[in-house]
């Protein structure tokens, strides 16, 4: 059972009889409220997992949490399509009201993050726009940088570089159709919660 902002106690839980066999997971804006009056099984699914960064790489979980702490909360967030997108979608806080969070994944195509960010900035010039793009995704839409420069829209572009077309390799290959690009498969964001990205492109 998952609770959102619910202050569980012996009354609302009927002294435990209401859900005697359930695993209780709590979500709350106040960390101190989680498990304060009723035991919960999990508060943070990433708690206790080691954040691994090196001199030339940063764990995406650590980076997105830095972004969450430093970016203005009243902003429009645009997350492009690709292997990288799981991290900001999963870990980045957002007011998510009044179209402040844009994730055009329904188009199923990489390269749409930056043009959507330009449109969001033109449509709401009073609010800064932060766009998260992947290296491969940005490469397919480099021409939009010219559009961004000509329009002069207030867009902060954050590039998440995993050095590979991660989603295309991971989703577009199988044992029956092995990858021919020379790129190794990388783990998905949910699996990478246990380990930082190691996807590389080679020939």
C-alpha positions as CSV (number, residue, x, y, z in Angstrom):
1,X,0.0,0.0,0.0
2,X,1.3,3.4,-0.9
3,X,0.2,6.5,1.0
4,X,0.6,10.1,-0.3
5,X,0.6,12.7,2.5
6,X,-1.4,10.6,4.8
7,X,-0.7,10.7,8.5
8,X,-1.2,7.1,9.3
9,X,-1.9,6.3,13.0
10,X,-3.7,3.6,15.0
11,X,-7.1,5.1,14.2
12,X,-6.7,5.5,10.4
13,X,-5.1,2.0,10.3
14,X,-7.7,0.5,12.6
15,X,-5.0,-0.7,14.9
16,X,-3.4,-2.6,12.1
17,X,-6.6,-4.6,11.2
18,X,-7.3,-2.5,8.1
19,X,-4.3,-3.8,6.1
20,X,-2.6,-6.5,8.3
21,X,-0.5,-8.1,5.5
22,X,0.3,-5.0,3.4
23,X,3.7,-3.5,2.9
24,X,3.3,0.2,3.6
25,X,5.3,2.7,1.6
26,X,4.8,6.4,2.5
27,X,5.3,9.5,0.3
28,X,5.3,12.9,2.0
29,X,6.8,16.4,1.4
30,X,7.9,16.4,5.0
31,X,10.5,13.7,5.6
32,X,10.0,13.8,9.3
33,X,6.3,12.8,8.9
34,X,7.3,9.5,7.2
35,X,6.9,6.7,9.7
36,X,6.4,9.1,12.6
37,X,3.2,7.5,13.8
38,X,3.0,4.2,11.9
39,X,5.9,2.0,10.7
40,X,6.6,2.0,7.0
41,X,8.6,-0.4,4.9
42,X,10.3,2.2,2.7
43,X,10.6,6.0,2.5
44,X,13.2,6.5,-0.2
45,X,13.7,3.7,-2.7
46,X,17.3,4.9,-3.2
47,X,18.2,5.1,0.5
48,X,21.3,3.1,1.3
49,X,22.4,2.8,-2.3
50,X,25.9,4.0,-2.9
51,X,26.3,7.0,-5.1
52,X,29.3,6.3,-7.3
53,X,31.2,9.1,-9.1
54,X,34.7,9.3,-10.4
55,X,37.0,12.2,-11.4
56,X,35.6,12.3,-14.9
57,X,32.1,11.0,-14.3
58,X,29.2,11.8,-12.0
59,X,26.5,9.5,-10.9
60,X,23.3,10.7,-12.5
61,X,21.4,10.4,-9.3
62,X,23.8,12.8,-7.6
63,X,23.8,15.2,-10.5
64,X,20.0,15.4,-10.7
65,X,19.7,16.0,-7.0
66,X,22.2,18.8,-7.3
67,X,20.0,20.3,-10.1
68,X,16.9,19.9,-7.9
69,X,18.6,21.9,-5.1
70,X,19.9,24.7,-7.3
71,X,17.4,25.2,-10.1
72,X,14.6,27.7,-9.5
73,X,11.4,25.9,-8.5
74,X,9.2,28.2,-10.5
75,X,10.4,27.1,-13.9
76,X,9.3,25.0,-16.9
77,X,11.2,21.7,-17.1
78,X,11.5,19.9,-20.4
79,X,12.9,16.4,-20.6
80,X,13.8,15.0,-24.0
81,X,13.4,11.5,-25.2
82,X,16.1,8.9,-24.7
83,X,18.0,6.6,-22.3
84,X,19.0,9.6,-20.2
85,X,15.5,10.8,-19.6
86,X,14.7,8.3,-16.8
87,X,16.9,10.2,-14.3
88,X,15.3,13.7,-14.4
89,X,11.8,12.2,-14.7
90,X,12.5,10.0,-11.7
91,X,14.4,12.3,-9.4
92,X,13.9,15.9,-10.4
93,X,11.4,17.8,-8.3
94,X,8.9,20.0,-10.1
95,X,5.8,22.0,-9.2
96,X,4.2,20.2,-12.2
97,X,1.4,22.6,-12.4
98,X,0.2,24.9,-15.2
99,X,2.2,22.9,-17.8
100,X,5.4,23.4,-16.0
101,X,6.7,19.9,-16.7
102,X,7.0,18.8,-20.3
103,X,8.0,15.3,-21.3
104,X,7.2,14.7,-25.0
105,X,7.8,11.0,-24.9
106,X,4.6,10.2,-26.7
107,X,6.3,11.2,-30.0
108,X,8.8,8.4,-29.5
109,X,11.6,10.2,-31.2
110,X,14.9,11.6,-29.9
111,X,15.8,15.2,-30.7
112,X,12.5,16.8,-29.6
113,X,13.6,18.1,-26.2
114,X,15.3,21.3,-27.4
115,X,12.5,22.4,-29.9
116,X,9.9,21.8,-27.2
117,X,12.0,23.9,-24.8
118,X,12.1,26.8,-27.3
119,X,8.4,26.6,-27.7
120,X,7.9,26.6,-24.0
121,X,10.1,29.6,-23.5
122,X,8.3,31.5,-26.3
123,X,4.9,30.6,-24.9
124,X,5.8,31.5,-21.3
125,X,8.6,34.1,-21.5
126,X,8.0,35.1,-17.9
127,X,9.3,31.7,-16.6
128,X,12.8,30.3,-17.1
129,X,13.0,27.0,-19.0
130,X,15.4,24.2,-18.2
131,X,15.8,21.5,-20.8
132,X,17.5,18.1,-20.2
133,X,18.8,16.4,-23.3
134,X,21.0,13.5,-24.1
135,X,24.1,13.6,-26.3
136,X,22.6,11.5,-29.1
137,X,19.3,13.3,-28.8
138,X,20.9,16.7,-29.1
139,X,23.0,15.6,-32.0
140,X,19.9,14.9,-34.1
141,X,18.6,18.4,-33.5
142,X,21.6,20.6,-33.6
143,X,19.8,23.0,-36.0
144,X,17.5,23.9,-33.1
145,X,20.5,25.7,-31.4
146,X,20.3,28.2,-34.3
147,X,16.6,28.6,-33.6
148,X,17.3,29.1,-29.9
149,X,19.9,31.8,-30.7
150,X,17.7,33.6,-33.2
151,X,14.7,33.6,-30.9
152,X,16.7,34.6,-27.9
153,X,14.6,32.4,-25.6
154,X,15.7,32.0,-21.9
155,X,16.5,28.3,-22.0
156,X,19.1,26.5,-19.9
157,X,20.2,23.4,-21.7
158,X,21.5,20.6,-19.5
159,X,23.3,17.8,-21.5
160,X,23.5,14.3,-20.0
161,X,26.2,12.5,-21.9
162,X,26.3,8.7,-21.6
163,X,28.5,8.4,-24.7
164,X,26.1,6.2,-26.5
165,X,22.7,5.9,-28.1
166,X,21.6,4.0,-25.0
167,X,17.9,3.6,-25.6
168,X,18.3,2.6,-29.3
169,X,20.8,-0.1,-28.5
170,X,19.0,-1.4,-25.4
171,X,15.5,-1.4,-27.0
172,X,16.3,-2.0,-30.6
173,X,18.3,-5.2,-30.2
174,X,17.7,-8.7,-28.9
175,X,19.5,-12.0,-29.0
176,X,17.8,-12.7,-32.3
177,X,18.9,-9.3,-33.7
178,X,22.3,-8.5,-32.1
179,X,23.5,-4.9,-32.2
180,X,25.6,-4.1,-35.2
181,X,26.6,-0.6,-34.2
182,X,29.4,-1.8,-32.0
183,X,27.8,-0.2,-28.9
184,X,27.4,-2.2,-25.8
185,X,24.0,-2.3,-24.1
186,X,23.6,-0.1,-21.1
187,X,21.3,-0.9,-18.1
188,X,18.0,0.9,-17.8
189,X,17.5,3.7,-15.3
190,X,15.7,1.4,-12.9
191,X,18.4,-1.1,-13.1
192,X,21.1,1.6,-12.9
193,X,19.7,2.6,-9.6
194,X,22.1,0.1,-8.2
195,X,25.0,1.2,-10.4
196,X,26.0,4.4,-12.3
197,X,25.8,4.4,-16.1
198,X,28.6,2.6,-17.9
199,X,27.2,2.7,-21.4
200,X,29.9,3.4,-23.9
201,X,30.1,3.6,-27.7
202,X,33.0,1.9,-29.5
203,X,33.8,0.7,-32.9
